[in-house]
Amino acid sequence: MHKFLRAIGFSKVKREDVKELVLQSVKKNDSRGYTMSLDDVMLAEFSRDVGEGIGITAAGTFSEDDLFHTDYYYPYLRGTDVTSTEDVSVERHAEKDSYAGICDDVRLGMSLIFYVQNKIPYINAQVSGRLPIRGTTLTLSGLSIKGKILLPAVKDSGESDEMIRIQKAERYRLMKSARNGDEDAIEELTMQDMDLYTEVTGRILQEDIYSIVYTSIMPYGVECDQYNILGEIVKVRRIVNRISREQVYILTLLVNDLTFDVAINIMDLLGEPKPGRRFKGIVWLQGRINYPSDDE
């Protein structure tokens, strides 16, 4: 049984109930997709919402007699905003016909790996020889089964929002130049990192780490698409799973200048979420690759 089912409101579901949930996702689906694989196998995905933006996807294959066989399923949260406009690469998982996406957004300084929610358009492009597709965007989302709310960090009163925005834009420009091999940009970034290290080393002796670090995202455990995140809450929604009647928070977070939604069962969240406060927790990161309209 998928452990992140509780993130979308199925905390009390039993193993024998999961089969029925998956079956209903196929029979009463809200969206579906089909494609032929490179091995001439008919692949299909059926998704059913159980609440506003949350649901279960069943993925599998059709046999020669047109019977659908479920290979696996997963819970999902459908994100609401574009998180990144950087190009994304995709790799198939080894054990089943699911896919991982890799996004190299310079605002993070690392490769972000996520579980691909919409594999069908990618496989279509792969079979028809249209890869790589340029001009895509990425909408990230996450599921969490344990989190807590932290109070806002007091930011430096000498820095206005406009000054912070200008500093971030300049660093973003330097990082893009450095990625293209600009040695002056690399040197400038190195000096900035050394200054930042010196400042943090001095402050950590007298301050709590969460008063210094406003937001962060770090890989968690051995599964490459799970992250330990600390994000500022931008918006809070409370929705109800119409099957279990459990309540789920949908938190729109700002994490290292990236914006995405995270779903967590109200029973698994310690504290009251409000805009301006921060969320800290472990998140299974998912993503929907938004292809140009002619490649949907």
N, C-alpha and C positions, 0 to 999 in steps of 0.2 A: 504494500500500500504506500502511495506517495506521501511522504511526511509533510509536504507543504499543502496538503488538502486543507489542513486546519486554518491556513492563512486566508482562505476564501470562505470560511464559515463552516467547515466540516470537522469540528473538533471531536465530536462524539460518534462519527460514522464508524461502522464496523466493517471488517474485511469483506464479509458476505454482501454488504450493501454497495460496495464499490462497483461490483459487476453490473448492478442495476443502473447505477449512475452513468457508467460508461455506455451501457446499452441505450439509455435515454438520450445521451449526447448524439448517438448515431440516428436514432429514430426521430427525435424532435429537435434537430439541429437548427441553429440560427444562421450558420454559415458553413460552407463546404468548399472543398477544392479537390480537383482530380488532375493527374498527369501521368504520362508514361515515363518510366525510368529508362536509363541507358540499357538496362537488361530486359526491356520490353515487358515490364511488370506494371500493372495499373496501381498506382499509389493514390491514396485518398486521405483526407482529413475532415473530420466533422467536429464542429465546435458548438457548444450550447451554453448560453449565459444562464447563470443561476442568481445573478444580481447585476446591478449596473456596472458593466465593464469587467466582471469576474465570471469565470466559468471553467468548463472542462473540455479539453480537446482529445478526441480518440483518433489515433493514426493507425493505418494498416494498409492492407492490399486486397484487391479483388481477385478471386479465383476465376478459372475459365468458365465456370457456370454462374458467374456474376454474384457470388456470395462474398460479403465483406468479412474479412478476418482482422480483428484488432491485434496489432502488434504491441502497442503501448499506449499510454494516456498520460496527460499531465494537466495540472491546474494552471490557469493563466490569469493575469491582470492585463487588460488592454490599456496601454498608455494613452495619454491625451495630447501631449505636445511633442514637437520635434526636439530631440535631445542633442543631436550632432548632425552636421552636414559633411563630415569627413567620409571618405570612401571606406567601405567595409569589405573584408574578405571572409569567406565562408569555408568551413571544413566539416566533413561528415564525421560523426562519432563512430568509433570502432565497433561497438556492440549492437547498434541498431541504426535504422535509417532516419536518424535525427541529426541535427546540425548545430554547430557552434559558430558564432560570428565573432570576428576580431576587429575592433575599431581602434585606430591609432590617433586619438584626438590629442592634439598637442597641449591642450589645457590640463591634461592629466599627467603627462610625462611618462606614461606607461601604456601598454596594450590592454584594452578592456575586452574581456571575453564574456560572451553572453549566450544564452540558449535561444536559438532562432524560433520564433513563433510561426512564421509563415514560410515554410520550406518550399511550398508548391511553386511560386513564381521563380524561385532560384533554380529548381530542377528543370522547369520549363526552359529557362534560358540556357542551362547547361546542355540539355538535349538538343536544342536548336543551334548551338554553337555561338551564342550571343554574349558569352562572358569575355571579359568583365564588362558590367554595365556601369557606366558613369552617370553622375548626377543623382545618385540615391541619397536619401536622408535616413536617419535612424531614430526610432522612438523606443526608448528604454522604459522598462518597468521592473518591479521587483516584488517578491513575496517574502514575508518574514514571519517566523514563528516565535520570536522572542525579541523584545525591544524595550527601551526605557526612554523617558522624556527628560531632557536636561534644560536648565534655564538658559536664557541667552547669555552670550559672552559680552562683556563690556568692551567695546572697541575703542581704539585710541581716539580721544576727543579732538586731537589735532589733525585728524584725517577726515575730510568731508567725503560724502558719497561720490561726489564728482571726481575728487582726487584719486580715490580708490579705483574708480572706473577707468581713469586715464592710465594709472599704473598697471592695471590688469591688461588693458589694450596694448600697452607697450611691451609687456612681457610676452603676450600672445604673439606679437609681431616678431620679437626676438627668437622665440621658440620655432616659429615657422621658418625663419631665415636659417637658424642653426640646423634644422632638419634638412635644409637644402645645401648644407656644407659651408655656410658663411662663417669664417673663422673669427671675425670680429664679434659676431653675435654669440658664438660659443664662449669666447673669452668674457664678454659682458655678463652672460648668464652664470658663468663660473664664479665671477666676483660677487654677483648678487647672492648666490647660494652660500658663499663663504661668510658674507656679512650677516645673512639670515641665521646661519649656524651659530655665529658668535653671539647674536642677540638672544636666540632661544636658550643657549647654554647659560647665559647670565640670568635670564628671567626664571628658568625652571627651578632655581635654588629658592625662590621666594613665592612663586605662583604655582597654582594647580595647572596641569597640562591642558585641561579643557578650557581654561581661560586664555590660553595662548593659541591653541589650534581651534579655529572656528568650525571648519568642516574637513573631512578626510575620507578617503576610500582606500582600503587595503585588501589584498586577496586573503581569503580565510580558508584554512584547512587544505585538504588535498584536491578538492573539486574546484576546477579552475573558474567556474562561473558563480562561485559564492564569495561574497565580500563582507567585510566588517566596515560599516559606514557610519559616519557622523555627519548629519545634514541639517541645514536650517529649514524649518517648516515654513512653506510659502502659503499653503492652503490645506484645509482639513475638510473631508467629507465623511459622513457616516452612512453606510448603506446596509441593507438587510439581505441575507441569503434567503431567497424565497422558499427554498426547500427545507433547510434546517432552522430557519428563523433566527439564526445567530447574527450578531452585528459585527461589521467589519469597518475598520478605519481605512480610508484611502488618503494617504499623506502625500502631497506634492512637495518634494524636497529639492533644495539647492545644495549640490555637493560638488565642490571644486569647480564652480561655474557651470556645472551641468544640471539640468532640471529633468526630473523624472518622478513617476508615481510609485509608491510602495503600499501594498495591502498587508494589513495585519489584523488578526482577530482581536476584538476589543478585550478579550480575556487574557491575551498574551502581552498586552502593553501596560507597562508600569508608568503611571502618571497621566496627566491630562494634556493632550496635544492641542496647541494653539499656535497660530502664525507668529513667528518670531522666536519661538522656542526651538529646541533641537531634538532630533531623533537619533538615538544610538542603537544599533542592532545588527544582526547578521541577516543578509539578504541574498536570496537566489535571484540572480539577474537574468531577465528575459529581454528580448528585443524584437521589434518588428521593423524589417527593412522596407522602407517606402520607395518602391521603384517608380520611375517615370510612368505616366498614365498608360502609355502604349505597351508597357511590360507587365501590367497587372494580370 
